[in-house]
Amino acid sequence: MNFSRIPGQKEIIGKLLRSVKEERVSHAQLFTGPEGCGSLALALAYASYISCENRTEHDSCGTCKSCVKYEKMIHPDLHFVFPVIKSKKSPDPISDNYLEQWRELVKKSPYFTINNWLDSIEVENAQGMIFSSEASEIIKKLNLKTFESDFKVMIIWLPEKMHQATSNKLLKMIEEPPEKTLFLLVSEEPDKIIPTIVSRCQLVKIPSFTKNDIETYLIKRFNQAPDKAADISRVSRGNITRAIELCENEEFSLANLDRFKSLMRFAWKRDVISIINWSEEIAATGREAQKNFISFALRILRENLMLSLDQGKNSLVFLSGEEATFSGNFHPYINKNNIYPLTEELNLVYSHVEANGNAKIIFLDLALKVARFIR
C-alpha cells in the first residue's frame, strides 16, 4: 500500500512523512477517525514507508524487496491483529487462523467494515472479538528479533473489540515495548478502548474524506459517470466505505431498506402477526448484520427528520435512489415528537444485541414500541 493510492488525506500523510524523516516515530500510535476515513489504508502505507529500503520524499518506492512483501502482506516483520470468532473447532481463536482471508480482503480493498470482514469469514450468529488468547501471540511475536526491517510492526485493527483480559495483558507491552517495535492501533470508536491503552498512544486524528476526493476515486476506480459519482459522494458524507458499498453492493443496502420498510408498515398497521414474523426473520440473521441494520435505521430516521425540517431545500439530506424515493413518502411520519424515543430505542437495541441478548425478544420489543411511537 502506497500513500499515492489513498485519495486524499494529504495533511495527515504529510505529518506521517515528517515523523519518519525527522526520526520521531512514536512506538505506539492510535489512528482514529469516523468509519470510512481510510485509517487502515493510512496505517498500511505508513508501515510500508517506514520499512521501505529506497523511500522517496513523498512515498515508499513500491519496488524494493520490502515493498513487494508489504504489498502481499507477507513481510516477516509485519503482524496483524483483528477481530475473530470462536467456534467448536477453534475455542481459543487468534488472528493467524484467519490470516489468508484477511490478506485477500485487504488486497481487494483496504476500505471495509467489521460487517464486511465477518461476512468474508462466513460467521453466523457470532460477534467478532480480539480474545485473550491473542495477547500471548502478540507478546511472543514482538519479543523476536526483526528479520529484515528496522522495525517490527503490529497493526491492531479495531482495538475497541479487545477483550478486557487482552487489553490488560498488552498494557505492559505497549508501555515498554521491545526495541524497534511499532504498534499501530486502528480504531473507529476510541472511547471503547480502555483509557490506560489510549493514554500510552500518540493520537493520529483522521478526518472524513472530502466530497471531491471520493468523487475522483469513484470515477477512476469504478469508472462511474461524473454525475453518478457526484451523487454518491454527496450521499456518502465523507465515508469512502459507504461510497464503495453504494457502487458494489447496492443489494445489501436495499435489503436493509426493505427490512426497514416492512417494520414501519407493520408498525403503522399494528399488524401483530406480521410484526412477530418480522422479528423472527431478523433474529435469524447474524448479530453483526443486526447491528448493521440498526445503524442503517438510525441513519434513515435522521435523514427523514431532516427532510421534514428542510422544507424542500434538501441541503441537509443525504439520500439517493430507492432510499430517496421511499423517504419522499415516508418523511411526514418522522417528526420532533417521535424522533427522540425512536432513536433512543434503536440505540438501546444496539447495546442489547452487543450484549448477546435474546434477539427474538429484543426485536419484537422494538417493533411493538415502534408501533406506539410511529402514530
N, C-alpha and C positions, 0 to 999 in steps of 0.2 A: 504494500500500500504506500503510495506516494502522496505528499501534500498536494501535488498538482491535480490529483484526481478528485479532490474534495471541492465541490462547487461553492466556494465562498469561505467564510470564517477567516479572512485574511489577517485580521487583527490578532486573533488567538494564535494563528500559525506563526505570525511574526514574533510573538512573545516566546513561543516554544523554541523557535530557531535561535533566538538570542540567548536563551538559557543554556543551550548546548555550546554555542560559540564562546560564551563568557564563562563556561565551565561552572554553571550554577544549577546543575541538575539535582533537584531535591530527591532524596531516596524514596519518598512516599508522596504521591500526588493523587488528588481526588478530582477527576474530570466529571463535572456535573452540569446538567442543563436539562431543559424540558425534553420530552420524548421527541425523537426525530431531529435532534440538533447536530447529529454526526459525531457524538462523543467517542464512540468505539472506533470509528474511522480515524479520528484525530489521534487517539492513543496508539493505534497500529502504525500510523505514519510517523509519529514521534519516536516510537521504539525502533522502527526501521532506520530513521535518520540517525539516531544515536549509535546504532550498530554498523552503519554503512562504512565501508572501507575507503570510499572515494567521494564523500559527501561534497556537494556543491554549496554555493552561497545560499540557495533557496530550497534545496531538496536533496533527498538521497539520490544516488546515481541510477539505481534501478538495474544495474548490470553486474555489479560485483558479486562475489560468492555469497556474501551475507544478504544482499538484497534479493537475490534469486530464492534463497531459502525462506526469507521473510515473506515473499510473495506467495509461496506454497505453504507458509506457516509450519515449516518443519525444521526451523533453526533450533539447534540443541540448547541454546540459551534463552529461548522464548517459551514461556509456560502460560497456560490459560487455566482459569477457574471460572465456572459459570453454573447456574442452577441446573440441577439434575433431579431425577425422581427415584424413589425407592420402588423395588419390585421383589417378587419372591426369589427371582434369580440373583438379584443384587440388593441385599438388605442394607449394605453399607456402601452406597454408590459414591464414586468420585468422578471428577470431570474426565479423566483419562479414558474412562469406559465409553465415553461418547465423543471422543476427540475427532474421529473421522467424519461423523455427521456435522460437528461444529465447523471443521475446516471447509466442508462442502458448502454449508450455508453462508459462511463469511466470504468465501471466494465468489459466490454468486452475487452477493451484495452485503456490505457492512452496515446497511441500514435496515434494521428489522426490530421487531418487538419480542417480548418474552413469549407472547402467544405464538408468533411465527416459529420461534425456536422449539417450543414444546410440541407444536404440530409436526415439525420435521422429525422428531424422535417418537412420534405416534403415542403420546400419552393418552390415557383415558380420563380418569377422574382425579388424577394426582396433580398436586401443585409443585412447581419447581422450587427447590431449595439448595443451598450450599450446606451440606450436612457436616457434622463434627468429624466424620472420617476424612474429610478433605484437609483439615488442619495439619494432620500428621504428614500427608503427602506434600503439602506446601513446605513445611519445615525441612523435610528430607531433601527435597529438590534444591532448595535455596542454600542448604549447607554444603552442597557440592561446589567444586571449583568451576569457574567458567570454562567452556570448551573452546570457543572460537572468538567471542567478543569481549570487550572490556566489561560489559555489564550483563548480569543475569536479569531478565525482565519477567515480571509476573503481572499479567493483566487479569484483574478480577472484574468480571462483568456482572453488574447488579449486586454489589456487596450488601445492599439492603435485604437480600434474600438469605444472608448468612444466618445459620442457627446461632443462638446465643453462645453455645459451647464453642462453636467455631471462632466466633469473634474474640472470645476470652483467650483462647489458645494462641491467636495470632497477635495479640496486643504486644507481647514482648518482642516478637519478630519484627513487627512494623516499627516499634520504637528504637530497637537496636539491631538492625539487620546485619547480615554478613557484609563484608566489604564489597563494593561494586554491585550492590543489589538494588533494583529499581521496582517499586510497587506502583502500578498504575491502576487505580480503582475507578471504574466507570459506572456512574450512578445516575438514576433518574429521580430518586427520592432520598436524598442525603439525610433528611430528617428521620428516616427509619434506620439509619446506621447508628450503632452505639456511639455516644459522644466521645468516648475515650479514643476511638479509632479516628474519628473526624479531626480531633484536636492534634493528632500526630501526622496529619497530611497537609501538604500545601494545596490550597483550593484553586482549581482552574475552572472558573465560571464560563460556560459556553452559552451564547445566546442562540435563539432560533435563527434559521436561515432567512435571508431576505426573499421577498417575492420574486425579484429578478433572478436571484441565484437559482431558485427552484425551477423557474420558467425556462431558463437556459439549459439546465440539466435535463429536463424532460424532453426538450427539443432534440438535444444531442443524443441522449441515451435511448429514448423510446421513439424517436422520430415523430413526435407529436406535432400536430399543426399548431402554429403560434397562438391562434385563438383558443384552442382547447387547452394548451399548456398554460396560458394566462388564466383561464378559468380555474383549472386545477390548483395552480399555485396560490390563487387568492383563497380558495376554499380550505386548502391545507394549513394556512396560517403559520407558515414557517416550519412545519413538520414534514421533513422530506420523506419519512417513512409512510406517512399517510398519503402523500402525493404519489409515491410508488404504488401503494395499495390501490389507489383510485385508477391507476393505469393498468395494473396487472391483475388485481383480484377484486374486480368490481362485484363479482357474485358473492364474495364474503360480506361486503358491506350491505348488499341487497338482502342477504339472509338475515342480518341483524335488523334491517329496516322492516322486513316482513314480520319478524317476531314482535317488533315494537308496534307495528300497525295492529296486529292481532290482539296484543294486550290492551291497547286503547279502545279498540272496537268492542271487545268482550266486556271491558270495564264500563264503557258507556251504556251498553245494553243491560249490564248487570246479569249477564248470562253465566250463571254459576257453573253449569256443567262444562261449558267451553273454557271457563277460567281454570277449572280443575285440570282439564286436559292440557291446557297451555302450560301450567306449572309443572306437570309431569313430563312434558316434552323437553322443556328447558332444563329440568333437573337431570335428565338423562344425558345431557352434554357434559363435557369436562369442566372442572372448576375454572380453569383459565378462560375457557370460552364463555362461561357465565359472567366472569368479571369483565371480559371484553364487551359483552352485551350491556352490562350496567354502565360502563364508561360511555358506550355509544348512546344509550338512552339519556344520560346526563347531558351529553353534547346536543342532542336533538331538542331536548327541552329548553336548553339555553337559547338555541337558535330560534326556536318558535316564540319564546318570550321576546327576543329582540325584534322578531318580525312583527309582533303585535305592537311593540312600543315604537318601532321605527317609522310607522305611518307611511309605508310605501317607498321610503328612501333607499332601503337595502344596503346602506353604507356600513352597517354593523352586522349584517347577516352573511354567514359563510356556508351556503348550501348550493348544491348544483344537482342536475339530473333528477333522478327519482326522488331524492330527498327534498329537493325544492318543490317538485310537483305535489308531493304529499303534504308538505308543510303549508303550501298555499291554501289548502282547505282546512288543515288541522289547527293552525296557529290561534284562531279565536278561542279555542278551548284552554289555552295556557295563558294565565294572567297573574297579576301581582298577588292575588288571593290564594292561588294553589301552587305556585312555583316553589315556595319555601317548604311546605310539607312534602311535596313530591320529591324534591332533591334531597331533603333530609332522610326520607325513607329509602331512597336509592343508595345513598351513602351508607346507611345502616346495613342494608342488604349486602353491599360490597364487603363490609367488615365481617359480617356473619359468614359469608362464603369463604373469606380468607381464613376464618377460624374453624373451617371444616364442619360447619353446622349442617343439619339435615336440609338438603336442597329443596325437597318437595315442600316441606313446611315453610321454608324461607320464601319461596317464590309464590306459594299460594297466599301467604300472608300479605306479600307485596301486592299481588293482583287485587285482592279484596280491598286493600287500603286505597289503591289507585281508583277503584270503582267509587269510593266515597269522595276522593279529592277532585276527580275529573268533572263532576257535575256541579 
